[in-house]
Amino acid sequence: MAVLAAATGGALSTPAAAEGETPPGQVEFPTHCLPPQEAGLPPADGPTTARVTVDDVTPRVGDTVTVTYQVARTPAVNPLSVALPGDVLTPTGRIVLGGAQQGEVTVVGAKRNDPVAVGGALPAVTMTGTFTVTAPGEITLAPGGYTLHTGHLLELDTVCAVAGGAEPGPEPSASASASASASAVPSPPVPSPSAPSSPGPLPLPAPAPLPGRAPVAQRITASPLPTANVRAVALGTAAGGPGAKVKVTGAGFVPGAEVTVAGRAGTAETADRVTAKADELGVVLAELPVTDRATTAVVAYEGAAWTPERGSGPAAYTVIVAVPLPPGSQTVTAVVEPGELGMTQEGDAVTLAAVPYGDGGAAAGRIGTVTVKDARGGPAGWSLIGKVTDFTGAGGLRIPGASLSWTPTCAAAPGSPSACTPGSAGTVGPDGAVLASTGDATLVGGTFTVDAAVTLQVPPYTPPGAYTAVLTLTLS
């Protein structure tokens, strides 16, 4: 087990579609745009035409997805009383996530625009952002509100929100006029000739549209991380004569599952077979009579047949057949006792490189080198699995554990019977991933050095501070 720590310190045209066709991801929704108070302009209501696209529609949990939010048409207008020059408009916005993963994605565009005449509509803009997939299943993306910032003469923000379709409520009473928005200045009443000089209640401006939600523009389907197989068996004895009963203990099975315990000769099953049920902890206890002289190992599995996903690795077993000795002979026996499968690691802390606040990015580092020694003998290989928790910081702030990825390496010491295979580069996450393994063979074993470069993808504008997670390695 190791502890990992990380620290944090524009106007584009919409892609063309075939005539008469709506580009994928394009939607239209009602919008209520509030110009800056300094402009003295009324709110602008009208439709926004937007398009949402992603760079990966079938990501895995832990992958980073880039989202592009294009506003092709907006009711917002130039807030200045003079023409707006080029390259002074900066857009920001948000994408609303739904379905399997809830939340929002902040998107930002470059300061880029064509000149805009007085009273002219603000031009099309493009914004991008990223998010990390944290849950499997269908995730929906809908455009949210956006802000158009102009930086000419004055720094001004035109804020556009998605408008709802609800009908306005009843007319508020005069006593409620004090709660009206300060940005909407009512006109003074005009007294009639016969009216007294004391002023009456002030008329209220028309209520702004209620907040709403734009239609879903994009859907992606996230696949879960592969689940590590931790099923394993141990034998009460590694050898015996024909018909001997072997005590078998299995672990890592689905609680309550029917488990088959069987003999093996290489990759084929022998005639030796019993069934047992896993208890509430996934433990299996069985007694296997070994009568087939071809049996060289014992396996256990769920389902109709052994598979790498639902079966254990083989545990070595030898059927001893007594051979009659000629007269005057003696039997001389030497025993090579099987050892254990174990590992050691260098250190128990991993410190990742710091990333700058605002930029985010990859915090890189390396795990402590792991040495695996397999002295069991027999045909069973091994697997080294890693799982990581979420990274937590002060005040309960979190970076998902699925944001950690690694690139494993593995080397066998000279003379080792087995070859070591590093796991695939990719996400570690809370569900686990293979760091290294050796395959089954007639005779396996050896000493192996396992290492991995790790990278944590830190989202932009993650609050500064130290974030810590626990990486757990399991050898089986």
N, C-alpha and C positions, 0 to 999 in steps of 0.2 A: 504494500500500500504506500502511496506517495501523495504528498500534499502539493498542489500546483497553485501558484500565485501569479496574478497579472496586475499591472498598474496602468492607469490612464492619466494621465496628466492633461430660358431664352426664347427668343422668337424664332421658331422654325415652322416650316410648312408641314401640313399633315400629309402622310404618304397617300399617293393617288390610288383610287380604287377604280374598278371597271365601271363604266357609265351605268347608272341605275342601281348599283350595288352599294350597300353600306359596308364599310371596312369592318373586319372583325374587331370587336372590342369597342365600337363606337356607340354612344348613347346620347340622349338629349334629356335635359331635366330643367325645371323652372328654377330660376336664380334671382336672388334679391341682393343687389350690389349697393353698398353704402359708400358714396364718395367721401373723401376727407372733409372734415368740417370747414377747413380753410377755403375749400373750393366754392362753397355756397350753392352747390348743386343739389337737386332732389335725388332721392334713391332711384336707381335704374332697375326695373324688373323686366325679365325676359328669359328666353331659353339660352342655356349654354350647351353647345355641342362639344363633346369631349370624347377622347379615345384613351383606353387603358390597355397597355400591352406588357408582357413579361418576357424575360429571356429564357424561361424554362417552365413549361406547363406540366411537367411530370417530375418534380424534384423529390429528393429523399429528405426525411427528417434530418435537420442539421445543415442542409444546403442553404446558401444565400441566394435569394432571388432578387433580380433587379427589375424595378417597376418603372415604366414610363407613362406619364400623365400628360396628354396633349389636349390643350384647349383650342379648338379650331374657331369657335365663335363665342363671344361674350357680350352681354348687354352693357358692360362697363365702358365708359367714355373717357377721353382725355380730361383730367381734372383741372388743367390749367386754362387760363384765358389767352394763352399764346400757343403756337404750334409746339409739339413735343419733338425734340430732335431724336436722332437715332441712338441706339445703344444706351438708354437710360432707364429701361424698364427691367426689373428683376421679379420673377414670379416665385411664389412659394405656395404649397398646398398640402393636402393630405389625401390618402387613400384609405378607405374603410375596409377592414378585413372581417369576414364572417364565415359561418360554417364551422369547420373543424378547428379553426384558429381565429380568435377574436382579437381586435386591436386596430391600431392605426399606423400608417407608414407616412413619414414626412418626406415630401418631395420638394426639390429646389431646382430652379432653372438658371441659366446663364443670363447676364445682363446684355440683352441683345434684342433690338427691335428696329423696324423701319420707322421713319418720321411719321407723326400723326398730326393731322390738321386740328384746328380749334374745333371742339365739339365732336371730333371723329371717334369712331369706335376703336378701342384698344386692340392691338393685333393678336394673332395667334401666338401661343407660347407653348414651350415644352419643358417639363420638369421630370426629374428622375430621383429615385431613392431605392433603398434596399431593405429587406427584412430577412430574418432567419426563420426557416420553417421549424416549428416546434411540435407539431402534431400531425399524425397521418390522417388522410381523408380528403374530402373536397373542401377547398378554401375559395371563397368568393371575394372578388375585389370590386368595389364600387367607388366612383369619384366622389370626393368630399369637397368642402369649401376651399377657396383659393384666395390669395391676396396678391394684388398687382401693385408693386412699389415703384414709384417714379422718383428719380433723383435729379430733377432739373429745376433750378431756382429754389424749390422747396423739396424737402423729403416728405412725400405724401403716399398714403396707403389707401387703395380702393379695395374694400373687403367684400367678397362675394360669397354668400352662403346658399346652400341648397334650400329652396323654399318648399314648404309642405302644401298639401292640397286641401287642408282643413278650411272650413268656412270661418269668417270672422265671428267673434263672440258678440254678445250684446253691447250696445253703446254704453261706455262707462259714464258714471254720474259725474256731476261737477266737482264733487269732493275728491274724485280720483284724479283730477287734472294735475295735481302736484306731482304725481308719479310719472307723468309723461316724460319721454326722453328730452334731455336738454338740447339735443341737436336739432329738434324740430321746434321752431319758434312759431307759435300761433299768431295770427293777425289780430289786432285789437278790435273789439266790437264797435260797430257804428251806431251811435244812439239815434233813435227816431225822435221826431219833434215832440211827440207826446210822452216820451219815456222820461222817467226821472234820471237825474244826472249820475246816480250811483251805478257803477259798472255791474253787469250781469256775469254769468259764467262764461269762460272763454271756450270757443269751439276747439275740439281736439283734432289732431291730424289723423288721417286714415291709419289703422293699425298695420304694422309690418306683417308680411306673411310669416306663418309659424315655421320653425325649422323642420326640415324634412330629410329624406334620404334618397339619393339618386339610385336609379336601377343598377343592378349588377352588370358590369361591363366585361368581366373576365372571370374565368373559373380555372383553377389548377387542381390537380390531384396529386397529393403527397403520399409517397410510399413509406412504410415504417422501416426502421433499421433491421437488418437481419438479426435473429435471436440466436445467441450462442448455445450450442448443445453441451450441457454439463453432465450428461448421463455417464455413469461409470459403474464397474463391478469389481469386487474383490473376492478372492477365493480363500476358504479356510485352509486349504492345502494345495500345493502346486503339482502334486503327482500322486498316483495310486494305481492299484491293480485293476484289471477289468471288473466292472460291477461295483466299484467303490462309490460311495455317496459323498459328494462334495458340497460343503456349505457355501452358498453364494449370497453375498450382500451387495445390493444395488442401491444407488443414490441418484438423485437428480431427475427422477421420473415424475410424470404428472400425477398428483395425488388421486388415488382411487382408480388409476388406469390398470387394465389387464396387461401384464408384462410376460413375455415369453423368454425363458432362459434356455439357451440351446448350446450344444457343442458345435465346434467349427474345425474344419480342416482347410487351412488357407482361407479362401473367400467363400467356400461352400459349407453349408450346414451338414452336420452328421445326424445320425438317428437319435442322439441324446436330446431330450426336450421335456421341459415341465413348464407350467404356467403358475403365476402368483399375482396377487394384487398389491399395488403400491399403497402404503398407508397415507395418513394425512400429511406427512412430511415428505412424501415422494420416495420413501425407503422401501426396498423390496428384500424380503428374506425367503430363500428357497433352498431346497436340497435336491441336487441333480445327480441321479445315478448315471455314471459314465460306463457304458457297456460297449460302445463302438470304439474299437482299437484305433480308428483313424483320427479320433478327436485330439487336437493339439491346442485348443483354446476354448474359452467359454464367453459368450456374449449375451446381452439381454436387450430387448427392444419392445416398443409399443407398436400395435398394428399387426397386419398380416405377415409382414416380412421385414427384415432388417434394412434400415436406410441410414445414411450418415446423419440425417436430421433427427431421427427418433430412436436411434440405437446407441448402445455403449461401444467403446472400443473393446477389443478382445483381451481377456486375461489368460495368460499362458497356462497350459496344463499338459502333463505328460502321463500317458498310460504305460505303466511298467508291466512288461510281460516276462515272467520268469522262464529262463532257458535251462534245461537239464544240463548239469556239468558232467564231463567224462570222468571216469575213476582217477583218483590221484590229483584232481584239480582243486584249486581254491579261488574264490571270488574276491577280487581286490576292488574296493569301491572308493572313489574320490568324489567329493561333493563340492560343487560350485553353488554357493547360496545366493539367491537373488537379493538384490539390495532394494533401494527405494528411489522414488521419483521426487526430487526436491529442487528448490531454487533459492538463490540469494540475490540481493540487489545492493547496488552502491548508493547509500544515502536514502533518505526518506522525504526529501524536499526538492521540488523543481521550481525555479524562479524564471518566469518568462520575461522577455524584453518589454519595456514600457512603450505605450503608444500615446501620441499627443491627443489631448482633449479636443473634440470637435472633428478631427480627421478620422478617429477610429483606425481600424485596419488590423493587420496580423501581428499578434504578439507571439514571437517564436521562442523555442527552447528545446531541450532534450530531456528525456526521462533518465533516471539513474539506470546504468547498465545492469541487466539481469543475466545471471548465469544459471542455466538449467542443467542438472545432472540426472541422467536416466540410467540407473543401475539395476533395473528390474529383470532384464532379460526377457525372452519371449517375444511375441509378435505385436504387442500393443504400442502404438505411437502415443503422442501426447499433444495437448493444445494449451496455449497460454492466452487467456481471455482478459481484456481490460474493460472496465466500466468507470465512468466519471460522473460525479454529482454536478449540480449547478454550481457556478461560481457566485459566491455571496460576498457582499461588501457591507459597509456601515449602513445602518438603518434598514437592513433587509433588502437592499438593492441586489439584483441578480443578473447574471449573464448565463443563458442556457448552457448546460453541459454539452448539448448537441452542437454548440459552436466550436468545440475542440476537435481537431482532426490530427492524424498522425501519418507518418511514412515509416513503416517498420523495416528493420534489417535484422538478419540472423546468419550466424556462421557456426559451423560444426568444427570442433577441435580435431586435429589430425588423428586418425585411427578410429574415429567414431563410426560405428556401423550405419547409423542413420544420417540422412541429409536433412537439413533444417530449411523449412519454407517460411519466409516472412509473410505476415498478413497483408491484405490489400491496403493501399493508401486510401484514406477516407476518414469519415466521421467516427469518433469513438462513442460519445453519448452515453446516456444512462442505461441503454439496453445492451451495450457491450459490443465489442468487435475483437476479431482474432489478431493478436500481436505476432504470434509465431506458432508453428506446429511441425510435427514429424508424422509421416504416414505409417500405417501398419505394414509389417514385413515379417519374413520368417524369423529373423533375429534383429532386434532393434536395440538402441542404447547410444550412450555417448555423452559428451559435454558440449554445451552450446552457449554462445554469447548472443544475447538479444538486446537490441537498442531501437530507438525510434526518435525521429525529429517530430516535435509537436507544434501546432499552431492554433492559437485562439483568435477567432475573428471577433474583434471588439466593435460594436456598433458605434457610429459617429455620435458625439455628444453624450457618451456614457459619462455619468458624473465622476470626477476625479476620485482616486482612492485605490486601495488594494482590494482585490477580489480573489477569494480562495476556494478551491474545490479539492475533493479527495479522489484520487485515481486508485482503484483497487484491481490488482492482478490476481487471477485465479488459474492455477495449474491443475490439469486433470488429464 
